[in-house]
């Protein structure tokens, strides 16, 4: 019986894989220029880490984690996001003792047991950035500006940045209480089943419920902006001013609360109208109490993650780089000579392959054509005798004979100097 992949998990190959490589390469280039270094954390962590950071009452921890219990009764979970693991690694390796500000970049697969649909998988990939060590609004604006620059270099134009402030531990409880009072006064059947539960355990999440009935009732709900303390107001207004200075347009969305519990002050999402219901291509925010809540020093932080599958939906097909040559060997006895030539060509940076088995000339030429190589290098009976190679241009069909000792130099001149 054939074994198939698990629902919500995907194989990435061909053009899709090229898009992922492109996204990662661009990210590394842009983020390195802003002082980020790469951190690779384990995919499996103690379940407790996610409970304490993301929050026990969030959907991610409550319903969506892939967890296992060992024979010794320990619970481990596949990471549903990167931030928690990055914080653990930052604390455990005392990365805070190296620089006052630490900027960390992570990429890789994340796992959430959600209902799969377009743009929503159970194994998906994030590009994640965290800036630790500053509570200045400059850090918020710097991160958001970098994110938008990254998305624009990917060629994404029709995207919208939404932003909000969730206040801090001083002012948010007042807002939470006001919201809870508002929700408690509603008839239970005005809200969906999830929100009926959320209104007591996690009332802020009711604000971003996607169900029409809930959206209508919360139109008149209290707004966080009316409850921000003076410090939070000042922080938010400075972030907005700095973004404006950089011509990064941001739309304030007072209902943007995000699905993870660690956020405070600035939160943001980038959305696209072109990829269906799962429209958030990136999201993030500030989390000033998270590191200390996980047993580390009291260090503030801000970060974001982009969903690579969703970004990929918006990217055009990549133009693959065509090979420079296809080395076509007609006779078994010339394979060793051909192999030497193949390695010499590649050592000079030329891209190409050779045939490993003897086949008809017609079939090998078809393979050379399929490979889209610029040139076919042919070693047949005659070439073998006089130590030459026939160089056939696959663009115009022109052929010429070149001595085997000269071919590497000749092809470098043709391909490397003209194309690169
Ligand atoms: P998040 O909003 O849960 O934030 O995820 C960030 C992005 O990951 C989303 O905007 C979306 O593009 C993508 N994503 C999430 N779930 C799925 C899924 N099931 N399938 C495909 N893509 C998905 C976080 O994860 C935070 N850790 C971001 C952050 C970093 N905040 C501070 N630092």
Boltz pocket constraint, residues with backbone or C-beta under 6 A from the ligand:
constraints:
  - pocket:
      binder: B
      contacts: [[A, 80], [A, 81], [A, 82], [A, 83], [A, 112], [A, 114], [A, 119], [A, 120], [A, 121], [A, 122], [A, 123], [A, 124], [A, 125], [A, 126], [A, 128], [A, 129], [A, 130], [A, 259], [A, 260], [A, 270], [A, 280], [A, 281], [A, 282], [A, 283], [A, 284], [A, 285], [A, 302], [A, 303], [A, 304], [A, 305], [A, 306], [A, 307], [A, 308], [A, 309], [A, 310]]
      max_distance: 6.0
